[in-house]
């Protein structure tokens, strides 16, 4: 018989509350893009960049090309690894801009 460890009752902030604490300094231009928009429209059926993004930055667009709200980006890089076609362009925003986390 295995003994289950005691799990303390801890109340954590919701995901939305934690995302609200993230400060973003807008660099004025997106650090995210797709390399070949036609590739998304022609070959992508799963939109993994959309489903993996924890902040809802990537959204399925009307013509099959994702729409990008880069201002919400958490800079986790998940979108570039999720795309099975390697079609995501991702870089850190310029120095002095981007995400500042209040809570880890």
PyMOL commands that set and color helices and strands:
alter all, ss='L'
color gray80, all
select helices_A, chain A and resi 15-20+37-43+48-52+70-72+78-82
alter helices_A, ss='H'
color red, helices_A
select strands_A, chain A and resi 23-25+32-34+58-59+67-68+88-90+98-100
alter strands_A, ss='S'
color yellow, strands_A
deselect
rebuild
show_as cartoon
